Amino acid sequence: MHKMPRIWLDYCQFLVSQSKITRSRQTFDRALRALPVTQHPRIWPLYLRFVRSLSLPETAIRVYRRYLKLCPENAEEYIDYLRSVGRLDEAALRLAAVVNDESFVSKEGKSNYQLWHELCDLISQNPDKVTSLNVGAIIRGGLTRFTDQLGKLWCSLADYYIRSGHFEKVVFDSYAQFEENMIAAKMETTAEMGQDEEDLELRLARFEQLIARRPLLLNSVLLRQNPHNVHEWHKRVKLYDGNPRQIINTYTEAVQTVDPIKATGKPHSLWVSFAKFYEENEQLDDARTIFEKATKVNYKQVDDLAVVWCEYGEMELRHENYEQALRILRKATAIPSKKAEYFDASEPVQNRVYKSLKVWSMLADLEESLGTFQSTKAVYDRIIDLRIATPQIIINYAMFLEEHNYFEESFKAYERGIALFRWPNVYDIWNTYLTKFIDRYGGKKLERARDLFEQALDGCPAKFAKTIYLLYAKLEENYGLARHAMAVYERATEAVEVEERHHMFNIYIKRAAEIYGVTYTREIYQKAIEVLPDEHARDMCLRFSDMESKLGEIDRARAIYSYCSQICDPRVTANFWQTWKEFEIRHGNEDTIREMLRIKRSIQATYNTQVNFMSSQMLKATTSSTGTGKKSCMCLYRSDTSRSELAELSKQANPDEIDIDDDEEDDNDQEVQLEQKSVPTAVFGGLKDD
């Protein structure tokens, strides 16, 4: 009975009532395949109600597309469904196809123009969702077809451009186009009928005025879109350049319209520019009135109000009203009746501006230039008490006191600043404080200076320790004890950053040699070689051995070379081995050179046999010319094995190694030419026969 529609309908209804979605859809499809086309209208209504009730718009859309192939006259039902589920792009495409179909007859009784208007509303109100259609071309097509309804279609086009952000097209694709069309029509009428040209000239003048007003009209559209856009208000003022009355009206409207909380940009700049406009026109009283009103505005940030107060004071300074400028800044920094924390957004900015460092800094500069010593000192003390000072404020305060010969007061200012800040912000204060203290007292208060340095170094990060240690050591060298200076240098080599230790050791060695002599530097060299990385340790070894050579300690120098060789791969540090060879040529003999070459081979074997060394690089050697076809791998990697382990490996590299003659030396080693000199006769005295 698969050809009976009644049974299919009952079966499908039964499955739908049980909410079996997939099975219901498959059963509807089987029914449509089994029944003849003439019976399909009985199945489709139930099928469409079923897919519309689901929250699966993609399934419903696919079913509707199949349905419209049989019943295209029901496209409006499909369009309504698409709009209900937010598929506006496809809805616009279907509606455009309906509008372009001359044979389409609306079941809802809509005319072709009504469908056009519906399409225009859909695409103009949703420019971000309708992307598959050329909106401008569609609406302009409607303008050519429905000439008696130009107003609504132009409004739709303007609405589309506004919603899509193309404001310039709103003005000059609608209004300008309209004027051009009217001018063209008038010109044709005048040419045909010979009418008066005054109306044409009037329209031309109107069109020219429209073109001239283009920036202003565009600005008006933008301000209607966002009346709190500060930048656009400034642009509007510039457009009225040369028209003072319009500028005043614009500024007045701007400060009344812009809400500082919602503003885009800096709303205080409108007030400041308004006041400067009056100032430029020598109307200071009006400018003061504007600034007074500006200080009462509830800005979003304290810094906005602080800028207004500073600009107010600078205006008075420009006109040499110094007392007035001081009075303004003092008023700005006065403690309000209800104090609030600087970052407490729940309080108005007028209750928080007394903690603005911008206003206090300007007041301090004015007091320092125009006020008395006591008034300036009081301002700086107040800044520190409010805990809003910066390291630069502390240094400025101390320098101000020093200029007036209040040296101990300046040192107290440094101490107060040190109590306020921590590392690394306190570094500049400490550096300036210590330098000024040494310049002032030298060695007169040495113990106090030492206490200051120890206090500064307590908790000092390694990044900033070098400068303070060098200053400390210089103090000990100039006014203290040499051994104290050496102790400071030794502490510095451990306290500074790892990258700075090599440089610190160089300074330590240089100063130790100048003060105690070069023999004192032996322990320093030994410590440097132990703690420095291999790259810097090699350099220290070469310098150490060179110093011993100059002192005539040849055995010491040779021992240093032997120790340093444990960290020198012959293929990487060829310079070291060349230096050692030159040393042996100058001061050694055949046995010492042979020993050097033996050590060189041993070290090379050590580096070649390390597991980490062989597993890291895997550098492939080229195929030998004998045609064996085999490739060997040579690895050039040095592990982090300690020097003692390297020495142990060098001993274990070849335990059966024996000394051989010069003929069996490595072919790569060059033959060493030893210079021979005859022994003077006087050396033997009477022991040698004539």
Salt bridges, closest charged atoms under 4 A:
ASP10 OD1 - ARG6 NH2 3.01
ASP29 OD1 - ARG66 NH2 3.14
GLU58 OE2 - ARG62 NE 3.43
GLU58 OE1 - ARG87 NH1 3.42
GLU77 OE2 - ARG52 NH1 2.86
GLU90 OE1 - ARG65 NH2 3.01
GLU108 OE1 - LYS110 NZ 3.42
GLU118 OE2 - ARG83 NH1 2.97
GLU118 OE1 - LYS110 NZ 3.03
ASP121 OD2 - HIS117 NE2 3.48
ASP159 OD1 - ARG163 NE 3.11
ASP173 OD2 - ARG140 NH2 3.58
GLU179 OE2 - ARG206 NH1 3.93
ASP199 OD2 - LYS186 NZ 2.81
GLU232 OE2 - LYS235 NZ 3.74
GLU279 OE1 - ARG318 NH2 2.93
GLU279 OE2 - HIS319 NE2 3.04
ASP285 OD1 - ARG288 NH1 3.11
GLU292 OE1 - LYS331 NZ 3.68
ASP303 OD1 - LYS358 NZ 3.94
ASP304 OD1 - HIS268 ND1 3.28
GLU311 OE1 - LYS276 NZ 3.66
GLU316 OE2 - ARG288 NE 2.67
GLU341 OE1 - LYS355 NZ 3.40
GLU347 OE2 - LYS338 NZ 3.29
GLU367 OE2 - ARG330 NH2 2.83
ASP381 OD2 - LYS377 NZ 3.28
ASP381 OD1 - ARG416 NH1 3.03
ASP385 OD1 - ARG416 NH2 3.01
GLU402 OE1 - LYS436 NZ 3.75
GLU408 OE2 - LYS445 NZ 3.86
GLU408 OE2 - ARG448 NH1 3.35
GLU447 OE2 - ARG450 NH1 2.80
GLU454 OE2 - ARG491 NH1 2.92
GLU476 OE2 - ARG450 NE 2.69
GLU476 OE1 - HIS484 ND1 3.73
GLU477 OE1 - ARG511 NH2 2.37
GLU490 OE2 - LYS527 NZ 3.57
GLU494 OE2 - LYS527 NZ 2.94
GLU500 OE1 - LYS466 NZ 3.10
GLU514 OE1 - ARG511 NH1 2.08
ASP534 OD2 - ARG638 NH1 2.59
ASP534 OD1 - ARG643 NH2 3.10
ASP539 OD2 - HIS502 NE2 3.20
ASP546 OD2 - LYS550 NZ 3.36
GLU548 OE2 - ARG522 NE 2.80
GLU553 OE1 - ARG556 NE 3.96
ASP555 OD1 - ARG558 NH1 3.43
ASP569 OD1 - ARG571 NE 3.56
GLU584 OE2 - ARG558 NE 2.95
GLU590 OE2 - ARG594 NH2 3.48
GLU595 OE2 - ARG598 NH2 2.85
ASP662 OD1 - ARG594 NH2 2.81
GLU665 OE1 - ARG601 NH1 3.11
